[in-house]
Every structure is written in C-alpha cells, then in structure tokens.
Amino acid sequence: MGRTKRKRKLKKDPDYCKYNNSKELISLNSWLIKHGVKRNKKLDLAVFKDTGRGVLTKKKICAGDELINLPLNLTINVTTLVIDKIFCSIFLDNKKQCCVEYSRAISFQALMSFYLVYLKLQGTESKWYIYLENLPTSYTVPYFLPNEMLSYIDKDIISVILKQKEVIEKSFIIFEEILNNTTSNNIIIDKLKKYFSKSVFEWAYFTVNTRCVFMDLTNVIDLQDIKCSIIAMVSDNTKISLCPYLDMINHSPNAKNETKLVVSRNIKNVSVNNIHEDIFTNVQFSIYTKNDFKPHSQVFICYGDSHNLKLITEYGFYIAANELDCVNFSFDHIKTFLNSKTIDFSQDQLKFISNHNLNKALYIDLRGLSFNFYGLLMVAKYYYKENTDVSRLIYSAAICSDDRLLIDLIIPMIKEKLVEIKCSINKLNSYNCDCVTLNNCVELMCQYVMILEKFIKC
C-alpha cells in the first residue's frame, strides 16, 4: 500500500497461453494471408484452460465488428467438390452408374468426409495441406469410447452413437464399392484405393461434424439439374462448409453472430454443370459478431441453441448448467410402466395419442414435464372420465400443468430411472481415468440426476 492508501490490484494469471509462435500456426497464418483471408487484426489464437484451442482478442471487439472474411474458394463447400474433376472422376468414370445406383443414398456430410480423405492423402501436393495439418488428429466424442465403457453410458447417448455408427458404416461401404469399381486411372485415385480405411473415414467424418459451418449458396448456384452430377447421390441439403480459421472459434450459447455472402459481381444461379473456380474469385464469406468482447478475452460464436446431449455427441464438449438439458422417456417405456399399474391404453386412446403426437417429445427438464408428457398422462387418467373433454383439458395444460395426481402417478418410474443413472455413474467413476470424453458423459448424467431429483422434490 502506498502513501495514498490505495490498494494495488492483484494481477491475475491469464487463463490462456498464446499460440502464435508455433511453427504450424506461422505456416497457417502465411497460408491464409497468401490466399486472401482477411481476419480482424485484434484476433490471435490461444490455448485456454477450459476450452483448449480458441480465438483471443487483444483489444476490445464491439458488436457489429467483422471477425473474418474468406474468399469462397478458400472454403471447402459443395462447389469445391463439383469443380474437382479428378475427385468427380471416381464416380463418373465407373463401372456402376453411381448417380443412378446411389441416387440420394448418402448425406452431404459423408460425401464431404470422403473428399477430405481424398485431400489428406495428397499431402503437400494439395492446396489444402497446411489447413489439414492444423486439424485435430482425434476428437472427444463418445463415438470413440471403448465398448466396455459404453455399457454404462446413458441410453440417450448410446442411441446417438448407434445412429452415427450406422450412417458411417453405410457410407463407408458405398464409397468402398465405388472405389473398387472406378475406371479412373489417375494416380491419386490409385493411391486413394489403398489409403481409404474405416479409421481415416471416421476421422474425416467427425472433422466435418465438429467443424463445419452453415453456408447457403442457393442464390449463387443452381442445384436443380443434378442428374449427371455427383450431387445426385446426396440425400439432404448441401449447406455446410469447412472454413479455415473460422472453425477455430469456440461455441457459447450466449454468443450472437451473423454470416454474409458478399458477391461483388453479378453471379446468380450458376448451373452446377457450368461451375469453375474462377467464377467465385469475387465471392466472400464473412462472419460478424453481435457481442462485445473485452481485451484479452476469448471470442465466441454460437453454433445454435443446443442441449448437452447434442454438444457432447456431435462436438465433443459439455456446457455446465445448460438450461436446454432434459431427460427423455420413450413412449414404450411409459406405456409399460403404466401397464404395470393396471393402466392400459385402449385402441381409441392410442389413436388419439398418435393423432396429437403425444407419443413424441416426452421428457422432463428443469421446468418439469414436457407438454406432450403431461398430455399423455391426461389421456391415461381422464380420457374416459364422464363430462370431460380431454382435448380441451390437454391444451389448458399449456397454462397450468400442476395436477398432483398425474405427477404422483409416474414418480415411481422417475425414481427407477434415477437409481439406474446413479448406478451407471458409479460404474463409470470406477474407471478412474482422466478422459475428457468420459468426463463429459458423466457430467451430463449428473445433470440428469439433478433434473430428476428436482422434479421429485417439487
């Protein structure tokens, strides 16, 4: 304390360390500048204690500031794949009529993942080499947990993993068939046949899954006439893209941002069959923040409003105290429980339930029963009650849903679920390993326990 008796502020250790001097990052920055990427000069890459690698601002960022501006041809998007003639030859020079035989058979994410494998094997010969070298080599999603741990993971998490495995397996088999039947004699394709494996495809799939951003090019390209294009194989939309540097900005549910596609000359509805790289030299993809960020703080964007089940299984991270978290119950589970309490649904009740979608979205969150869950219990309890209009009763539940009879009816089922989750948590904790993926799953299951205990006490 000095003569003025002012207390000196204790200097806090920063919760990050700068990442600017690594050889890989210097190469990445040079590559980005060379290809015309413009990023806010206040931004730097850093490693943060709680999120790992992310983006730091050296000075204050204000709402409305542009974070990064990329030329469209430095993003990996639908046009990148269509323009690449060697890649397209895998499908178009083939013993099979791929565009017909595999019409709408794969997701665009799967096709993009296959393209990433194709780029990866090219090493330094690829335009994307430096970007690919800066991508993570592994991901903290539960998909990669060993089977013995999966036995105790919550059923909701398992359900997502099984769907992911099904999609990846189906896509992998299709791409293997296509590679085995291609007549392309390009040396890169020959190498791809030897290089392509399940493990490298899984890596590519989750690279796209965890890092892609929404990019709508429907005003720029026309994807109507796709019969002779590889896009004919795609079963969903093509509105995702990989954007170097932008994909290093971490998620926060409190962040707000806006993307813009800036077209500086008259480019509109270019046919997918007439696309070439030069067309897009004057098209830029920008992202602007709608938040203020203090100096020496981490900059965030929002990947969308998501509960932790999605964040853990799709992106590999967990957000504490996420108000969107909920504990799901299947209709069959509830039906079986009610049956054990001698409450059976008649055919009329089942029809009513189906017509009003009361067999879906059955969950408990921090506010209590979901509207559908409450409505389902009303059908179980009051459908045949004299002088009662169940439809009217259900929709009055949107205003008031505190019928103690209905809540007490399912408390034993909730307690069973609670015991089951707690037992699984104890088993998982017994592994005593410092695994981010496993810890994320346990954190979510603990959140489920908290939600159910709160519901029981109310």
Salt bridges, closest charged atoms under 4 A:
ASP44 OD2 - LYS58 NZ 3.76
GLU101 OE2 - LYS96 NZ 2.99
GLU133 OE2 - LYS120 NZ 3.88
GLU169 OE1 - LYS198 NZ 2.61
ASP216 OD2 - LYS239 NZ 3.79
ASP247 OD1 - ARG211 NH2 3.45
GLU277 OE2 - LYS127 NZ 3.39
ASP365 OD2 - ARG367 NH2 2.90
ASP408 OD1 - ARG404 NE 3.02
GLU420 OE2 - LYS155 NZ 3.78
GLU453 OE2 - LYS422 NZ 2.85
